[in-house]
Amino acid sequence: MPSSDPAERRPYDASGRQAAARRKRAAVLRACRELLLSEGYQATTMRAVAQRAGVSPETVYKTYGSKPGLMKAVWDTTLAGDDEPVPMSERPALRQVWAEENPDAKLRGYAAFVCGVHTRTASLFALLSEAGPEVAQLLAVTERERLTGVAAFVEHLSGLGMLRPGVDPAGETDACWVLTGPHIYTRLTGDRHWDGEAYRQWLHRMLAACLLP
């Protein structure tokens, strides 16, 4: 027999709880990023992050498992520019690159995308690179993920018949992986004081020379 109590018949709405959990995650990631950049890796403990974010240490551990897990989450959201669960390949900047029909314009858009990624992640990458063995595996994972993305781009060009005749896509993938890497970006913009536009234009020229007829 149906209940006469309207409250019992209403479906449970979890949106409020989900929104609160998302706000907590955002606060934790923001606190971790701020601590990393201001205090360094060693001082950025799970407890310090929890205190700065206004949550319990148990919440941080339950959500991210470990300090390396938290660092990976910070990296991923910094890389993407937000915490939306959208793969990089499906984000507007890359979708526009995929849709571009002119090969040179496609590489220009890809160079701009890479420049934007490095602009967001350069400081974090430099800091984590100096953190020692504890985060070496994290950086190795991020580089494998970057290689996967570069390979997808070169395969995309190959499928459209845009690659220079006779090139080996696997070899060109490796070359592009090196050209688009964070180390070159930091050397040029840090050591040589290039601005982002100079780097973007250089990367566009290098990718075109490497890939296009």
C-alpha positions in Angstrom: 0.0 0.0 0.0 1.5 3.4 -1.0 2.6 5.6 1.8 0.4 8.7 2.6 3.4 10.7 3.6 4.6 12.9 0.7 8.1 13.0 2.2 8.4 9.2 1.9 7.4 9.3 -1.8 9.9 12.0 -2.8 13.0 10.5 -4.5 16.2 11.2 -2.6 18.1 14.2 -4.1 21.9 13.7 -3.7 22.8 16.9 -5.6 23.3 18.9 -2.4 25.7 16.3 -0.9 27.5 16.0 -4.3 28.0 19.7 -4.5 29.3 19.9 -1.0 31.8 17.1 -1.7 32.9 18.9 -4.8 33.5 22.1 -2.9 35.6 20.2 -0.4 37.7 18.6 -3.1 38.2 22.0 -4.7 39.2 23.5 -1.4 41.7 20.7 -0.8 43.3 21.0 -4.2 43.5 24.8 -3.9 45.1 24.5 -0.5 47.6 21.9 -1.7 48.6 24.0 -4.7 49.0 27.1 -2.6 51.1 25.3 0.0 53.3 23.7 -2.6 54.1 27.0 -4.3 54.6 28.9 -1.1 56.1 26.4 1.3 57.6 23.6 -0.9 56.9 19.9 -1.2 58.2 18.7 2.1 56.1 21.2 4.1 53.0 20.3 2.1 51.8 17.5 4.4 48.4 16.0 4.3 47.6 17.4 7.7 48.8 20.9 6.6 46.6 20.7 3.5 43.6 19.6 5.5 44.1 22.4 8.0 44.4 25.0 5.3 41.3 23.6 3.4 39.2 23.5 6.6 38.6 19.7 6.5 39.8 16.8 8.5 43.0 14.9 7.5 40.8 11.8 7.3 38.8 13.5 4.5 42.0 14.1 2.5 43.2 10.6 3.0 39.8 9.1 2.1 39.6 11.1 -1.1 43.2 10.9 -2.4 44.7 7.9 -0.6 48.2 9.3 -0.2 50.3 12.3 -0.7 51.4 11.2 -4.2 47.7 10.6 -5.0 46.9 14.2 -3.9 49.8 15.5 -6.0 48.5 13.7 -9.1 45.1 15.3 -8.6 46.6 18.7 -8.2 48.6 18.1 -11.4 45.6 16.9 -13.4 43.4 19.9 -12.4 46.3 22.3 -13.1 46.9 20.7 -16.4 43.2 21.0 -17.4 42.6 24.4 -15.8 39.6 23.1 -13.9 38.3 20.0 -12.1 35.6 19.1 -14.7 35.7 15.3 -15.5 36.3 15.9 -19.2 39.3 14.2 -21.0 41.8 16.6 -22.5 41.1 15.3 -26.0 37.4 16.3 -25.6 38.1 19.9 -24.4 37.3 22.8 -26.7 40.9 23.8 -27.4 41.8 20.4 -28.8 38.4 19.8 -30.4 39.0 23.0 -32.4 42.5 21.6 -33.4 40.9 18.3 -34.5 38.3 20.2 -36.6 40.8 22.5 -38.4 41.2 21.5 -42.0 44.3 23.4 -42.8 47.5 21.5 -41.8 49.5 24.6 -40.8 46.6 26.1 -38.9 46.1 22.8 -37.2 49.8 22.9 -36.0 49.4 26.5 -35.0 46.4 25.6 -32.8 48.2 22.6 -31.3 51.3 24.8 -30.4 48.9 27.2 -28.7 47.4 24.4 -26.7 50.8 23.1 -25.6 51.8 26.6 -24.7 48.7 27.0 -22.6 49.4 23.7 -20.8 52.9 24.7 -19.9 51.9 28.1 -18.8 49.6 26.5 -16.2 51.9 23.7 -15.1 55.5 25.1 -15.4 55.8 26.2 -11.8 54.3 23.0 -10.5 56.5 20.9 -12.7 59.6 22.6 -11.6 58.7 22.2 -7.9 57.8 18.5 -8.3 60.9 17.8 -10.3 63.0 18.8 -7.2 60.9 16.8 -4.7 62.9 13.6 -5.0 62.1 9.9 -5.4 58.7 10.2 -3.8 57.2 11.9 -6.8 59.4 10.4 -9.5 56.8 7.9 -10.4 54.1 10.6 -10.6 56.2 12.6 -13.1 56.8 9.4 -15.1 53.1 8.8 -15.2 52.4 12.4 -16.4 55.1 12.0 -19.2 53.5 8.7 -20.3 50.1 10.4 -20.5 51.7 13.2 -22.5 53.2 10.7 -24.9 49.8 9.1 -25.4 48.3 12.5 -26.2 51.1 13.4 -28.7 50.8 10.0 -30.4 47.1 10.6 -30.8 47.8 13.9 -32.5 50.4 12.4 -34.9 48.0 9.6 -35.7 45.3 12.1 -36.3 47.6 13.9 -38.9 48.6 10.6 -40.4 44.9 9.6 -40.8 44.2 12.8 -42.7 47.2 12.3 -45.0 48.9 15.5 -43.7 52.2 14.0 -42.6 55.4 14.5 -44.7 55.7 11.5 -47.1 57.9 8.7 -46.0 58.1 9.7 -42.3 57.8 7.1 -39.6 54.8 8.1 -37.4 56.4 6.4 -34.3 59.6 8.3 -34.8 57.8 11.6 -35.4 55.7 10.9 -32.2 59.0 10.7 -30.2 60.3 13.8 -31.8 57.2 15.8 -31.1 57.1 14.4 -27.5 60.5 15.9 -27.0 59.7 19.2 -28.7 56.5 19.7 -26.7 58.1 18.7 -23.4 58.2 20.8 -20.2 61.9 20.9 -20.0 62.3 22.8 -23.3 59.6 25.2 -22.3 61.2 26.0 -19.0 64.7 26.4 -20.5 63.4 28.8 -23.1 61.0 30.8 -21.0 63.1 30.6 -17.8 66.7 30.5 -18.7 66.4 32.4 -22.0 63.6 34.7 -20.9 61.3 34.0 -23.9 57.7 35.0 -23.5 54.8 32.7 -24.2 54.2 34.0 -27.7 57.8 33.6 -28.7 57.7 30.0 -27.5 54.4 29.3 -29.3 55.7 30.6 -32.6 58.9 28.6 -32.2 57.0 25.4 -31.4 54.7 26.0 -34.4 57.8 26.3 -36.7 59.4 23.2 -35.3 56.3 21.1 -35.5 55.7 22.2 -39.1 59.3 21.4 -40.1 59.1 18.0 -38.4 55.7 16.9 -39.7 54.5 18.7 -42.7 55.6 18.2 -46.4 
